[in-house]
Amino acid sequence: MTTPFAPAAGPRPAARSVLISGAGIAGPALAHRLARHGLRPTVVEAASALRPGGQAVDFRGATQLHVLRRMGILDALHRVRTGGSPMTFVDADGRELLHLPAEFAGGDIEVLRGDLSRILHEASLAAGAEYVFGDSLTSLAETATGVDVTFRRAPPRTFDLVVGADGLHSNVRRLAFGPDADHVTHLGRYAATWSLPHHRDLGLDLRPGAGSIGHNAPGRLASVAADRTDPARARAFFVFASPELAYDRQDPEAHKRLLRRAFAGLPWKVNRLLDSLDTADDLYFDSISRADVPAWSAGRIALLGDAACGATIGGMGTGTAILGAYVLAGELSRSPRDHRAAFTRYESLLRAYAQDRQKGGARTGRFLAPSSRPGLRLRNTALRRPRVLAWMLEAAKDATALALPDYSDFPDRPVNSPSAHAH
């Protein structure tokens, strides 16, 4: 369960305390690993609860599956796997132009983001992590012995270490490393997703497992798929090309205006999907961007996942975040009193791997919404060839391979161990 912050009383225990900002994927994964290695993680999350549902995320290749197995969550993920997400592209009259099989986007195992977040949260609680929802950091001040942290709601508190696992627009990165403008690069497109009623009169095959159906115009994609958690709902997913736009990231009405303007006049089902924005209360809208930070740590403060090396979509960010959490916790276990050495080894092991994955962010935007009609024809023609498709699937799997250190000298406690405790 969630516990409120309280000022520390008495002498500090030997185990190092680690504040983690963000309870999405990277944060709970790190909390789980740190707690299993005997550290004391506390996760603070601005939202009032975990975010359910959401888009599908996937894992690919032997390295990622090995880490999920070592974390003890692979079986739980298999129980909630989606089976993959086929993609069908159609013309203005609904005629199929290209169909991509489930494994194209689904990797070796695909799950809903909300299910992954829940499983990691439960595992980390069982290992002994503390969670605080509905609060966020407002300042960080490093001292010789720790990091003094102030919060929007809770009283100040001091931690040995702080990790920003709070996404592409990281609050910790802003406080400790500088504003988004210094670290986030726009990759030429915007993406949006929201839920809507499953209108049968759309005339589309929106069964769970049938995947998405989408229509392209140059620089634009409008698509829709069944909601995997609610048969009465569907989910829209739109992408459009644009130079960087000035808008309020916290204003959903501004996001809706931008979407209507970008997709005005398109045929197929686009107007019907745009009309559903009127009642959408879960709209996600953001640029397709990439985060680049010269160093992933400064003193006692480090970054993890998208905060350090993210791309909005297509950058294999979920798999990279899990690997990063595994390595960061392992290195802190190897150097329990030398966080600088641990942070240096963590970054040395992961940086090149993460940066290579990031390149997929720009490629994915161009793939989903090619900028020209010749580009659309080229994509559709190439991927209708089985050999090209098979080569792309194999290349995506090979790209996830990474040699990891052996952290077996720092054994895990089983998740259901009697010695594990939840706050």
ZAKEFI-320119 format. One record per residue (C-alpha): residue number from 1; residue in one letter; x, y, z. Coordinates in steps of 0.1 Angstrom, whole numbers, plus 5000, padded with zeros to 4 digits. Each point is the difference from the previous one (the first is absolute). Layout:
ZAKEFI-320119
NUM,a,X,Y,Z
...
end
This chain:
ZAKEFI-320119
1,m,5000,5000,5000
2,t,5010,5037,4997
3,t,5017,5015,5030
4,p,5003,5038,5007
5,f,5034,5016,5003
6,a,5013,5005,5035
7,p,5032,5016,5012
8,a,5027,4975,5008
9,a,5004,4993,5037
10,g,5031,4988,5018
11,p,5033,4989,4984
12,r,4999,4990,4964
13,p,5001,4963,4993
14,a,5030,4985,4981
15,a,4979,4993,4969
16,r,5001,5029,4976
17,s,4968,5019,4993
18,v,4991,5008,4964
19,l,4973,5023,4988
20,i,4986,4991,4966
21,s,4978,5025,4982
22,g,4975,4983,4977
23,a,4977,4970,5004
24,g,4996,4991,4963
25,i,5023,4972,4989
26,a,5036,5009,5007
27,g,4993,5012,5036
28,p,4982,4968,5013
29,a,5026,4978,4982
30,l,5028,5018,5017
31,a,4982,4999,5034
32,h,4995,4963,4996
33,r,5037,4994,4993
34,l,5013,5023,5027
35,a,4978,4985,5027
36,r,5010,4965,4990
37,h,5037,5011,5004
38,g,4993,5013,5035
39,l,4997,5038,4993
40,r,4970,5021,5011
41,p,4982,5014,4970
42,t,4972,5026,5002
43,v,4980,5008,4968
44,v,4982,5033,4997
45,e,4974,5005,4972
46,a,4982,5031,4991
47,a,4968,4981,4989
48,s,4976,4988,5026
49,a,5002,4964,4989
50,l,5017,4977,4974
51,r,4988,5007,4965
52,p,4979,4970,4987
53,g,4998,4987,4965
54,g,5018,5021,4975
55,q,5019,4990,4969
56,a,5017,4966,4995
57,v,5037,4997,5008
58,d,5023,4971,4990
59,f,5032,4982,5008
60,r,5023,4984,4974
61,g,5030,4977,5000
62,a,5018,4978,5025
63,t,5015,5028,5021
64,q,4967,5016,5009
65,l,4983,4967,5006
66,h,5029,4989,5023
67,v,4997,5031,5021
68,l,4962,4996,5003
69,r,5006,4964,5011
70,r,5027,5011,5026
71,m,4976,5026,5013
72,g,4974,4972,5006
73,i,4972,5017,4979
74,l,5002,4982,4967
75,d,4973,4974,5009
76,a,4977,5028,5011
77,l,5005,5019,4968
78,h,4993,4968,4980
79,r,4966,4998,5017
80,v,4990,5035,4988
81,r,5017,5000,4966
82,t,4979,5015,4972
83,g,5011,4976,4972
84,g,5014,5030,4980
85,s,4984,5028,4981
86,p,4994,4996,4962
87,m,4999,5032,4979
88,t,4980,5005,4969
89,f,5002,5031,4978
90,v,4971,5008,4977
91,d,4992,5025,4973
92,a,4973,5027,5001
93,d,4973,4974,4991
94,g,5012,4975,5026
95,r,5018,4976,4976
96,e,5031,4983,5015
97,l,5034,5013,4989
98,l,5022,4983,5025
99,h,4996,4975,5028
100,l,5027,4995,5026
101,p,4999,4969,5023
102,a,4998,5001,5038
103,e,5037,4993,5005
104,f,5010,5031,4980
105,a,4991,5023,5028
106,g,4996,4974,5028
107,g,5035,4986,5004
108,d,5004,4968,5020
109,i,4975,5011,5026
110,e,4976,5029,4999
111,v,4980,5013,5030
112,l,4980,5031,5008
113,r,5020,5027,5016
114,g,4976,5001,5029
115,d,5004,4962,5007
116,l,5038,5003,5000
117,s,4999,5029,5023
118,r,4976,4982,5024
119,i,5021,4968,5000
120,l,5032,5020,5008
121,h,4983,5020,5027
122,e,4987,4969,5017
123,a,5034,4982,4998
124,s,5018,5031,5014
125,l,4975,5003,5029
126,a,5005,4964,5008
127,a,5038,5006,5000
128,g,4997,5029,5025
129,a,4996,5032,4979
130,e,4981,5030,5013
131,y,4976,5019,4977
132,v,4986,5035,5003
133,f,4974,5011,4974
134,g,4987,5035,4994
135,d,5032,5019,5007
136,s,5031,5012,4982
137,l,5034,5015,5006
138,t,5005,5038,5000
139,s,5037,5003,5008
140,l,5032,4980,5004
141,a,5030,5011,5020
142,e,5030,4977,5002
143,t,5021,5000,5031
144,a,5031,4980,5011
145,t,4978,4973,5015
146,g,4968,4999,4979
147,v,4975,5019,4980
148,d,4975,5023,5017
149,v,4967,4998,4982
150,t,4969,5022,5003
151,f,4966,4989,4988
152,r,4968,5016,4987
153,r,4980,4986,5029
154,a,5022,4980,5024
155,p,5026,5014,5025
156,p,5036,5001,4989
157,r,5021,4968,5003
158,t,5036,4989,4993
159,f,5010,4970,4980
160,d,5034,4985,4992
161,l,4993,4999,4963
162,v,4973,5013,4975
163,v,4991,4985,4967
164,g,4978,5016,4973
165,a,4979,4973,4983
166,d,4973,5025,4991
167,g,5000,4999,4962
168,l,5010,5021,4971
169,h,4989,5033,5017
170,s,5017,4990,5033
171,n,4995,5022,5030
172,v,5033,4987,5016
173,r,5019,5008,4968
174,r,4985,5035,4999
175,l,5009,5006,5037
176,a,5036,4985,4999
177,f,5011,5002,4964
178,g,4981,5029,4983
179,p,4968,5007,4980
180,d,4985,4978,4973
181,a,5013,5024,4974
182,d,5036,4989,5008
183,h,4993,4963,4996
184,v,4969,4992,4980
185,t,5002,5000,4961
186,h,4968,5001,4979
187,l,5001,4973,4974
188,g,4975,5015,4976
189,r,4967,4984,5010
190,y,4973,5000,5026
191,a,4980,4971,5014
192,a,4967,4997,5018
193,t,4978,4972,5014
194,w,4966,5000,5017
195,s,4971,4977,5007
196,l,4966,5002,4984
197,p,4967,4981,5000
198,h,5002,4969,4977
199,h,4976,5012,4973
200,r,4988,4970,4980
201,d,4989,5022,4972
202,l,5036,5009,4992
203,g,4999,4968,4979
204,l,5034,4988,5013
205,d,5012,4967,5014
206,l,5009,5012,5034
207,r,5002,4967,5019
208,p,5026,4995,5027
209,g,5030,4985,4983
210,a,4990,5012,4966
211,g,5025,5029,5004
212,s,4998,5036,4986
213,i,4986,5013,4968
214,g,5014,5032,4987
215,h,4999,5024,4971
216,n,5030,5021,4988
217,a,5003,5033,4982
218,p,5035,5015,4995
219,g,5014,5008,5034
220,r,4969,4987,5019
221,l,4986,4967,5014
222,a,4965,4996,5015
223,s,4994,4965,5015
224,v,4977,4983,5024
225,a,5000,4966,5019
226,a,4979,4981,5025
227,d,5006,5008,5036
228,r,5015,4968,5014
229,t,4985,5006,5035
230,d,4965,5012,4992
231,p,4980,4986,4970
232,a,4978,5031,5000
233,r,5029,5023,4993
234,a,5026,5005,4973
235,r,5033,5019,4998
236,a,5010,5026,4974
237,f,5037,5005,4991
238,f,5010,5030,4979
239,v,5034,5012,4987
240,f,5007,5031,4980
241,a,5032,5017,4987
242,s,5006,5036,5011
243,p,5028,5024,5010
244,e,5002,5005,5038
245,l,4968,5016,5012
246,a,4995,5024,5029
247,y,4971,4989,5023
248,d,4992,4993,5036
249,r,5009,4964,5008
250,q,4975,5000,5028
251,d,4970,5013,4979
252,p,4981,4971,4984
253,e,4977,5024,4981
254,a,5030,5015,4983
255,h,5011,4965,4990
256,k,4965,4993,4985
257,r,5002,5032,4979
258,l,5034,4990,4987
259,l,4987,4965,4990
260,r,4969,5014,4983
261,r,5021,5025,4981
262,a,5026,4974,4989
263,f,4974,4974,4988
264,a,4973,5024,4986
265,g,4985,4988,4966
266,l,5014,4964,5001
267,p,4977,4973,4986
268,w,4993,4965,5014
269,k,4988,5000,5037
270,v,5021,5029,5010
271,n,4972,5025,5007
272,r,4982,4975,5022
273,l,5031,4993,5020
274,l,5007,5037,5004
275,d,4964,5005,5012
276,s,5007,4976,5029
277,l,5025,5025,5014
278,d,4970,5020,5013
279,t,4995,4975,5028
280,a,5036,4986,5003
281,d,5013,5005,5036
282,d,5032,4979,4996
283,l,5017,5016,4970
284,y,5037,4996,4999
285,f,5018,5024,4977
286,d,5037,5006,4996
287,s,5028,5006,4975
288,i,5020,4971,4988
289,s,5032,5010,5015
290,r,5033,4988,5013
291,a,5018,5007,5033
292,d,5038,5004,5000
293,v,5019,5007,5032
294,p,5038,5005,5000
295,a,5003,4980,5032
296,w,4974,4978,5017
297,s,5010,5010,5035
298,a,5012,5029,5020
299,g,5013,4993,5035
300,r,4973,4981,5018
301,i,4973,5005,4973
302,a,4996,4977,4970
303,l,4975,4995,4971
304,l,4984,4968,4988
305,g,4979,4990,4970
306,d,4985,5027,4978
307,a,5012,5028,5023
308,a,5036,4991,4990
309,c,4997,4986,4965
310,g,4964,4998,4989
311,a,4981,5003,4967
312,t,4962,5005,5001
313,i,4992,4970,4979
314,g,5020,4974,4980
315,g,5031,5003,5022
316,m,4995,4967,5018
317,g,4998,5021,5031
318,t,4982,4974,5022
319,g,5026,4973,4994
320,t,5028,5025,5005
321,a,4985,5013,5033
322,i,4997,4964,5014
323,l,5037,4993,4991
324,g,5010,5033,5014
325,a,4983,4993,5033
326,y,5015,4966,5002
327,v,5035,5013,4994
328,l,4998,5031,5021
329,a,4988,4980,5031
330,g,5026,4974,4994
331,e,5028,5026,4998
332,l,4988,5017,5031
333,s,5001,4966,5018
334,r,5036,4995,4988
335,s,5010,5034,5014
336,p,4977,5006,5029
337,r,5022,5029,5013
338,d,5012,5014,4967
339,h,4971,5013,4980
340,r,5022,5019,4976
341,a,5017,4968,4989
342,a,4967,4982,4997
343,f,4984,5028,4979
344,t,5031,5001,4977
345,r,4999,4962,4994
346,y,4962,5001,4994
347,e,5003,5027,4974
348,s,5030,4984,4983
349,l,4981,4967,4996
350,l,4968,5015,4987
351,r,5006,5033,4982
352,a,5011,4987,4966
353,y,4972,4974,5001
354,a,4973,5026,5009
355,q,5012,5025,4974
356,d,4998,4974,4973
357,r,4965,4991,5010
358,q,4990,5037,5000
359,k,5006,5002,4963
360,g,4968,4981,4996
361,g,4980,5031,5012
362,a,5006,5020,4968
363,r,4996,4969,4978
364,t,4967,4989,5016
365,g,4985,5034,4994
366,r,5010,5000,4963
367,f,4988,4964,4997
368,l,4965,5007,5015
369,a,4995,5032,4981
370,p,5023,5003,4970
371,s,5002,5036,4988
372,s,4991,4994,4963
373,r,4979,4979,4978
374,p,5031,4983,4984
375,g,5012,4993,5036
376,l,4966,4984,5008
377,r,5001,4978,4969
378,l,5036,4990,5007
379,r,4992,4989,5036
380,n,4969,4980,4989
381,t,5018,4983,4971
382,a,5031,4991,5019
383,l,4981,4985,5030
384,r,4977,4979,4978
385,r,5031,4979,4992
386,p,5004,4971,5025
387,r,5038,5001,4998
388,v,5002,5037,5009
389,l,4976,4995,5029
390,a,5019,4970,5013
391,w,5033,5019,4998
392,m,4985,5029,5020
393,l,4986,4977,5027
394,e,5034,4982,5004
395,a,5019,5033,5000
396,a,4978,5014,5028
397,k,5006,4969,5021
398,d,5038,5001,4995
399,a,5001,5037,5009
400,t,4990,4993,5036
401,a,5030,4978,5008
402,l,5023,5013,5028
403,a,5027,4983,5021
404,l,4990,5005,5037
405,p,5021,4996,5031
406,d,4993,4970,5022
407,y,4984,5014,5032
408,s,4996,4965,5015
409,d,5024,5010,5028
410,f,4972,5021,5012
411,p,4972,4974,5003
412,d,4963,5010,4997
413,r,4975,4991,5026
414,p,4969,4983,4985
415,v,4971,5024,4996
416,n,4979,4979,5025
417,s,5028,4996,5025
418,p,4988,5003,5036
419,s,5028,5026,5006
420,a,4986,5023,4973
421,h,4978,5027,5014
422,a,4977,5026,4985
423,h,4995,5035,5014
end
